[in-house]
Amino acid sequence: MKRLQHALIGLAFIAPICFSQFATAEIVLQQALGISFPESPAYDQGHLLNASVGYSVDDWSYHLGYIHLGEFELNNSTLDAIIISRGPYLEIIKSFKTNTVDFEFGFGLSQIDSKAKLERNTVGSNKDSVPFLEFYAAKNISSLFGIRGGVSYYSDVSGNDITAVGFGLRFSFE
């Protein structure tokens, strides 16, 4: 089943390159900074950092990136306990273009490495394949530069769902 999943993900990223001669294509670099909110009230919010490179064909984009979901501190504790969650991801994005703003819906799969630390010592770690969804609004300032902001939802990161809000920049090269 894992091989089939990897083959389908690979096909989803290779197909647009094969058909790019029939459509407008561009390379996209984007990054976002923001805040991430774990579902559990036992942890404080974290700081989001997201960077990706993608290939766009018409209204579809395919991205390879890295996400740092945050360092989540344990609330109401005298201990210095945190969970750090981060890792690479693959994402497919569908854009709906309007005259003023583009709306982007994305879904993907990330390989999140979570580490639990107590008093700065790693006491446990876990790797999860985490599905996620995104909704972003993007505004092109010029043909090469744009801004974007939106919400991401990561399902079951070490037993905790995480919602993240991020804002960032996008650079396009045709």
Secondary structure, 3 states (H helix, E strand, C coil): CHHHHHHHHHHHHHHHHHCHHHCCEEEEEEEEEEEEEECCCCECCEEEEEEEEEEEECCEEEEEEEEEEEEEEECCCCCCEEEEEEEEEEEEEEEEECCCCEEEEEEEEEEEEEEEEECCEEEEEEEEEEEEEEEEEEEECCCCEEEEEEEEEEEEECCEEEEEEEEEEEEEEC
